[in-house]
Amino acid sequence: MCGIVGIVSPAPVRNRALLEDMRDTLRHRGPDDAGAWWSSDGGVGFGHRRLAILDLTPGGRQPMLDATGQVSLVFNGEIYNHADLRRELESQGARFRSTSDTEVLLEAYLAWGTDCLDRLSGMFAFAIWDGREKLAFLARDRAGEKPLYYHHDPVGGALRFASEIKALLADPAVPRRIDPVALNHYLAYGYVPGDACMLRGLNKLPQGCAMTYRPATGELHRWRYWQLPQAEPPRTADAEELTDRLEALLRESVRRQLVADVPVGVLLSGGTDSSLVTAIAAEVSSSPVRTFTIRFPGHGSYDEGPYARRVAEHFGTRHTELIAQPATVELLPALAKQYDEPMADSSMVPTYLVSRAIREHATVALGGDGGDELFGGYPPHRWVQQMQALRRFLPGPLREALRTVLRRWMPVGRFGRNFALGVLADVPGSITQINTHFDPAARAGLLARDITRRLHGRLGEPEAYKAALQINRPSILQRITTMDFRSYLVDDILVKVDRAAMLTSLEVRAPFLDPSIIEFAYGGVPDSLRATRHEKKILPRRLMERLGPTDLDYRRKQGFSLPLHAWFRGPWGDFCRDVLRDADTRLFRREKIETLLAQQRGGRRHTQRLFTLTMFELWRREYRALPPE
């Protein structure tokens, strides 16, 4: 796990010190070592911060060059099948100087070119400069576990890339103007999706994508090298056989992801996914497994501590509990700075706290991320099927009339509004409606008039974007889980975990996101064993009932969640109110924010909306982001 940066320019770079400035903003991602490399003509520079996980010797240092010195690599992540690839490459004549997976990746490129991506199993973001072809090659893993941002200068032609936006912003030439389209998306769902960024002119390389850049011609080509498989579930589903298959796949994934030359732990929330990872880690590990959880005493279902403790006792792990307190509101400005773009997921706080606790004992942690998206573990995965059943009793014209009435007489903040509007929408609309923070009308009322003018006719784009992610899927469950994998997972969950953990220099791995498990879940498991109107995450729960303690309720769903509504009645509410009263009026209408605050005090549920706005304002201050021109 590391931090990478680079500059690829058609002309020699005059200020070479800039590369090291960019690199060292990522010290938290790699405290163990630092390296830099420049091409002989001075047009290409790579920088690297190292968190040593495999091959702790200098043999794993980066940037790494091939034997001829013409091909250079910087790499962030882990290649879990590196041992298999090493044997295959050695059989073809490759000779290795280290035991690192970095060198395996370099040799894989030398042997197979950009087709090496088809052979990689792991989490990664990397860049290669091929001096033979005068070509830069960048890629990101299938699920998007590791981040990669870039800025292509339309005037000078230089391409800059980095693991985090803050590294790009070390260059004063990179713009800091807010993109109103990205802001519209953020207000809708609490994160910026796809290849967009909150700062105009910056982009993310999407999950499962690669790109090449030729500085001599300015040609930048991006393509998707992997996609989710189409659903091809067996005609006759044998639940026991599929449970056996999931167990075998997960065992192999956990076994490979436990490999490290440093201590490894498990993030144990007490839910099904992290409990399964714990169960299998305890089985395949040659030493006692360390597990870690965070508690919220006095907050009912938010306190997963007793469940995590029971799982830890059952599997004989060395268990550590951390108690979270409302005083953690003080962390919000630091987290806003760490997250590169505004993020409205309050579980970033417990994720950071538990990562900090783990880092005192381990450098790597395994978690349960991805299980909900793959196997239908979120409440909306049931709700959309319930909506579909109810929709059959309501003719289309009646649904549209009721939606019009509901929007007018059931204001934002009333419990059940999104569900009711979802029932009355068509299938794509019902899916996109559920987790909306501010719908198009609410966004139009909240945004400053100049911003709404810029977005004229485009306020509904966030919902349209999510609807487009659902196409060509045969069932409503396939639609919503596909949308979640391609949006919520990559742009919220994985960002949250990566930034929170890397702020503490901790590497977090996700066994459920092994390509074989992703393809099994989406291509081989029928809906009836993923989620129905009444149950969710059916197949993993069957496996957990087989492996785990029999006295736990595996139908629960909480994870590392924050009791945000309760905390808002104390210091958190006061903090957010103070922040929002200084919000930039060039972006938001002050009177609308005051209305939201007053309604919250009067009993409306605007907690998540106010937190969404607070995190944006904190981010804007930390990054000195400017309104659109």
N, C-alpha and C positions, 0 to 999 in steps of 0.2 A: 504494500500500500504506500503510495507516494503522491507527490505533487509534480506535475509536469508543466513546462511552458516552452514556447518557441516563437521564433520570428523567421519567416520565409519571405525574402525580399528580392525583387529583380535587380536591385543595386546594392552595393556594399553598405552595411549599416554603420553609420558614423559613431553613434553613441552605444558602444558595446556594453557599457556599465548598466544600461537599461535592462538587459537580459537578467542580470543578477538581482537587480531590484525587483523585477517581476517574480523571479524564483523565490526570493526570500520572504515575500509576503505569504508564502505557503509553508513556512517553517513548521507550523503545527501538523501539516500532513506528512512531514518527513524530518524529524529532529535528529536522525542518526548520521546523516551525511548530506553533502551537497556537491553537485557537479555541473560543469558547463562545457559546451563544445561549440566551435565555430568552423564553418566550412573554409576551405583555403581561400576562396574569393571574398569571404566576409559577408555573403548575402544570406546565409542560413545559420541560425544559432539555436541550440537546444539547451534548456536548463532543467535540473532535476533536484528534488528534495527526497531523501530516502528514509523510509521506515523499514528497517531490515526485518524480514520475515523468513525468507528462504535464502540459504547461503549467506551467512552473516559476514563472510570474509570480503576483502576488497574485490574478489572476483565477480560480485554482483553489482558493482558500481555502475551508475549511469551518468550521462549518456553512454551507451555501449556501441562500439564500432565492430564491424566485421573484420576479418583478417586482412582485407585489402585497404581498410580505412575509407572506403567509398560509401558505405552504407551505415547510417547512424540511427539509433533507436532511443526514444524515451517512452516509458511504459508505467502505467499506474494500474495495479490490480494483481490478480493471481490467475495463472493458467492451471486449472486443476488436473488436466490430463497431460501435464508436461512430461511425466515419466514415460507414458506410452509414446508420445511424439518424439521424445529423445531416442528411444529405441528404434523407431521407424527411420528417423533421420540418420542415425549412426549406421543403419543397414544400407543407406544410400551414400555413405562415405563422409558424412559430417563428423568433425572432430571438435569436442567441447573442451573449453578451458575452465569451466566452473560447473557448479551443480544448480545454478539459478534457473528459474523458469524464464527469466528475461532473455538469456542466451538461446533458449529453445525457441522463443518467439522470433528472435532475429534470424536464426537458422531456418525456421519455417518459412519466413518471407523469402529468404535467399533461394529456397528449394521450390516454392510454389507460387511466389508472387502474391498478388492480392487474393488469390484463391485460398491462401492459408486460413482465411477467416472461416471457411466451411469446416475446418478441422479443429478449431479452438473451442474448448469448453472451459468457461471461466467468467470472471468479471474483469473488464478491462477497458481502458481508454489509452490509446498509444498513438505516436507519430513516428514515422520513418522518413528519413531523407535518403533518397537513392541518387547518389551523385552520378551514377552511370547513366540514368535516364533523366537527370535534372528534374526530379519529381518528388513531391511530398505526398505521403499516404497516411491518412488518419482514419481511425475506426473506433467504434464504441460497441460494447457487448450487447447481446440480444435483448436482455431485459432493461438495460440502461442503468446498471448498478453504479457504474463509475461515470463521473461527469466529464464533459469536454465542451468548452465554450470557444468561440472564435470570433475574430473581427477581420473583415477583409476591407482594406482601405481602397475605396474606389478611385482615389486620385493617385496615390503613390504605388498602389498595387501590392503592398505588403500584406501578408496573412500572418496574424498573431493568434496563438491559441494558448489555452491554459486550463488547468483543472478547476479553477474558480475565477469568477469575474474580477475579484479584487486584484488578482495578478495582472489582468489586462489593464485595469485602471491605474496601475503604476506608471503606465505610459500616458503622459498628459495629452497625447494626440487622440486618445480614444474618447468618444463623446459620452456625456453624462445626461443626455436629454431623455425624459420619460417618453415612452411610446404609448400614445393613448389607446391603441388597439390592445396592447398587452395589459394596460390598466383595466380596461373593460373586462378582459378575461379574468383577471385577478379578483375583481369585485364579484364576479359570478361564482367562482368556485374556490377561491382562496389560494391559487397558485397560477403561474404562467405556463401554459402547456406547449407541447410540440417543440418546434425549432425557434420559437420567439423568445425574446428577453424583454425585461422591463425597460432596459436602456436601448434606445433606438440605435440600430447599426450593429448590435451584437447578436449572436445566434448561438443556439445549442446544436450540437450534432445529435440528432434523434437516436433513440435506441435502435439497435440492429442496423445501423447505417454506417457507411464509409464515404470518404471523399478523397479526391486527388487534386493537387494544385501544381500547375506548371508556372513558375514565376516569370519565365521568359515570354510567355504568351498571355499570361493573366487568366488562363483557362482553369476554372474551378468546376469540378464535376462531382456530384453527390449522388449516391444510389443506396437503395435498401438491399442488403445482402441476405436478410432473413426476415420472415414474417411468421405470425402465428399460423399453425396448420388449420385447415378447414376441418369442421367437425365431421368425423367419420366413426361414430361410436358403433360398437358391435351390435348386430341385430338382436342377439340374445345376450343380455348382460348377466354374467355370473358374478354376483357380488363378492363371494369368497375368493374367486380367482383374481378379480381386480384388486381386492384388498391385499392379497399376496403380492401382486405386481407392484403396488404402491410401496409396500414394505421393502421389497428388494431394491427398487430404484432409490428410495430414500436412504437405505442403508449404504448403498454404494456412494451416494452423494455426500453423506455425512462422513464416511470413512475418508474420502479424498479431501474434504474440507478441514478435517482435523489435522492434516499434515502441515507442520510448521516447525521451525527451529527456535520458536519462542513459546511461552505459556499460552494456552487456549482456554477460554471459558464459554459459557452459554448464557444468553439473555433469556431468562425464564419468567414469563409473565403469569404463568398458570393456565393459559389458554391451550387449546388443542395443538396448535402448530409448534409453539416453543416446547411444549411438553413432549411431543413426538421427537423433536430434535434431541431433547435431553435423554429420552428413553433409548434412542439408538446410539447416541454418543456414549452413554454409560455401558452399552453392550459391546461396542467395538473398540473403545479406548483401552489402552494398556495401563492407564493410571486413573485414579479417581477424578471425576469430572467436577470442575468448579462451576456453580450456578449462581446467578445474581438476579435480584428482583428489587422493585421499588414499591413502597407501601404508602397508602393514604388512610391512616387510621381514622375511624369516625365518619368515613364517607361511603359506607355501604358497598354497593357493587363496584365502586372504583378501587376498592382495596382488594387486590388480587393476592396479597401476601399469604393468607391461609391456604389458598389453592396451590400457589407455588411451593410453599413449605411442604405440603402433603406430597406433591410430586417429587420434590427433592429427597424427602425421607424414603419414599418408595424405591427410588433408584440409587440411594446411597451416595448422593453427591455432597460435596463440600459447599454448603449454601450460605450466601451472604444477603442480608436484607438492608435496604436503605429507606429511611423515613423521609418523605417529602413534606415540606411546610409551605403555607401561603407566602412566606417571606421570599420565595423564589421569584417573585415579581421583579426583583432587582436584576435577574439574569436577562430580562427581555432585551435591553439595549445591546448587550454583548451578543445575544443570539441573532438579533436583527442584523448586526454587522457580519456575523459569520455566514449568514444564509444567502449572500450574493443578490438574491431577489427577495421581495417580500413573501412571506410564508405565513398562512393563517392557521396552521395546524398546531394547536396548543400542546399536543403531545411531544413536541420538540423539547419541552422542559424536562419531563421525566426521562426521555430518551437521553438527553445530555447528562442528567444526574446519574443515571445508572451506568452510562458509559464512563463517566469520571470515576465511579466506584470500581468498575471492572479494571480500569487501567492501572490501578494500584497493585493488581495481582496478575494481570495478563495483558498481552499485546494484541491478541486476536480473540474475537467472540463470534459464536454462531447464534443466529436468530431465526425466527419463524416467518420472516417477511415473505410475501408471495402466496402463502397458502390460501388466504381469503380470496384473492383474485382468481387463482387456479381452480379452487374447488367450491366456490359459492359460499363464502363465509360471512358476508356482510348482511345486516338486516334488509337493505334494499333488494338483495337477491331474492328474498321471499316476497317483499312488498310488490315488486313489479309483476310477479305472477298472480298475486291477489288482485292487483289492479286489473290485470287482463281478464280475470274471471268476472269481476264486477262490471267491466266495460261492456260485456255481452248483453247486459240488461238495459243499456242506455243507447238509443239510436244516435248517430252522429250529430244531427242538427240539435238535439236536446243537449248533448254534451257541450257543444260550443256555446249554446245559450247559457247553460249553467256556469261555464268557465267565465263568461263575461260578468255575470252577477257576482260570482265568487271573488274575482279580482277586485271588484268595487267595494263589496261589503265585508270581505274577510281580509283585513289588512295584513301586511307583512308583520311577522312577529306573533301571530296567533297560532297556537298549537294545532297541528294537523293541516295547515294550509297547503303545504307542498304536496302532501299525500293526496288531498282532495283534488288539487289541480292536476296531479298526475293521473288519477283515475279518469278524469274528463278529457285527457289529451290522447293523441294517437300514440302508437307504440314508441317511436323515437322520442316524442315529447314527454311521455311518461317517465322514461329513463333519465332524460336530461334534467327534468324538473326537481327530482327528489332532493339532491344535495346542493341546490342553488342557494347562495347566501343573499345576493341581491338579484332579483329578476330584471328583465329589461326596463320595465317601468320604474322600478326602484332605482336602478342605475341612472336613468335619465333625470330623476329628481335629485339625486345625490351629487352628480358630477357638475362642475362649474359649467356655465353656459358655453364658454369657448370650447371646452372639451366635447360637449354634446354636439356642437356644430361640426367639429372635426369628425365625429363619429356618425354623422347624419346617414341614416339608412343602414348602419352597421352595428347598432346596439345589440341585435340578436345574434351576432356572430359566435359568441361562446357556446350557445346552445346548438347552433348549426354545426359548429366544429365537432362537438361531442356526438351529435346525431350521425355525422359522416363516418365516425369511427365504428359504427355498428353495422355497416352495410354487409351484405352477402353472408349473413349468419342465419341459420334456420330456425332458431327459437329465441324467445325473449331473454332466457337465461344466458344463452350464448352471446346475445347482443350486449347485455350489460357487463358480463365478465370480460368480454373482449374490450369494451370501452374502458373498463377499469384498468386492465393490463396496459393499454396503450396511452392512458392519461393519468389517472389517479395514482397508480403504482409508481410509474416512472417519474412523474413530475411533483408528487407530494411525498409518498412514503419513502422512496429510495433517496430522495434529496434530504428529507428530514434525518434519516439514519446516517447517511454519509457525512453531512456537515456536523451533526451533533457529535458523532463518534470521532471524526477526524480533528475536531477542536481539542480533543483529549489525546490525540495520536493513537487512537484505537482502530484496528481494522475489524469491520463487521462483515461476516459472510452469511449468505442466505442459501442453505441447502435446497429449499423448495424451488429455487430458480435455476437449478441445473437444467440444461436444454432437454434432457430426456424426460424429466418430470413435467416440464411445460408442455411438451408435445403429447405426453400421455394424458394430461388433464384435459387439454382442448381437443385432442384428436381421438381419444380412446375411451373416455368415460362418459356414459350417457347422463343426461340431465337428472334422471331419477336417482343417481348416486352422487350428484353434486349438491343441488338444492331444489326443494319443492316449495309449494305455498306454505308448508308447515314446518319444514326442517331445512337446515343449512349445513354445509360442509359434511355431508353424510359419509363419504368414503373415508376421509381422515379420522372422523369420529369413530367409525367402526374399527379402524386400526388402533386408535388410542384405547378403546375399550378392551381390545385384545392384549395390549402391552402394559397398560397403566393400572393404577389403583382403581378398584371397582366402586369406590364410595364417592367419586367425584362426578359432578354434573358437567359433561362435556358439551352441553348445548349452550353454555354461557359464551358471551362475546364481550370482552372488555379490553384486554391488552394494556399497554402502558398509556392509559388515558388520564386526562386531568379533570378533576371535579370543578370545571371552569365556572359553571353557574353559581355554585356555592361560594367559591372564592371571590366572585365578582361582588358579593355582598360586603366584602371587607376591603383589604388593601389593594387588591387587584382592580376593583371597580374605581377606587379613588385614583389610582395610577393612570388607568386608561382615560378617565374623564379629564385629568390634567393634561395628558398628552394631546387629546383630541381638541381641546379648546385652543390649541396653538396650531391646528392643522392648516396647511397651505390653502388659502381661499382661491388661489388660481387653479386649484384642482377640484376642490369640494365646496359645496354650499354650506356655509356656517350654520344657517338656520335649520338645515336638514339634520346635521349632526346633533344640534341641541335638541331637536325633536326626538331623535333616537335615544338620547340620554334620558330625557324626561319620560319617555314611554317605558324605558327599562326600569326606572324608579317606580313607575306606576304598575308594574307587573307584566309587561310584555316581555317576550323572550328574544331580546336583541343581543344576547351575550356574544354569540359567535360573530355577529355583524360588527359589533363594537371592537372585538378583538381583531377582526380582519382589518379594520381601519387603523387601529392602534399600531399593529405590526407594520403596516405600510408607512405610517408617519415616522415611526422609529427608523425604518430602513431609509426613508428619504433623507432624514437628517444625517445618518451615519455615512451615506454615500454622496451627500451633497448633490442629490439628483435635481435637475432643473426641469421646469415645466416644458411642454412641447413649444417649439418656436412658432 
